[in-house]
């Protein structure tokens, strides 16, 4: 089965009501929901998603109970969480001037030869 990595920027765009995703991203989500592909993620994704929802509440883009419902929805999805070797993420972050967080997604994509789906411009430039 095809494997992809979807970073927090794309997940947040997908679940937040005031954001949009590209047609390609929507196709990937459709395949995921239809069990045609597997989504791999570092455990960090849960924290980044919760932080993004918190920011949406603080900026009054979302009510707290909406954030809580979206978090519950996300946590029920069947993603395959895989630990990333921190030393590899550290090396990638310094080699490519990325945050260690972004480097974790890149490392996972490299380790599993999987496509990385991201809205992060710097990360997207690296994988294009």
Secondary structure, DSSP 8 states (H G I E B T S, - for coil): -EEEEE-HHHHHHHHSTT----HHHHHHHHHHHTTSEEEEE-THHHHHHHHHHHHHHHTTSS-HHHHHHHHHHHHHS--EE----HHHHHHHHHHHT--HHHHHHHHHHHHHT-EEE---HHHHHHH-
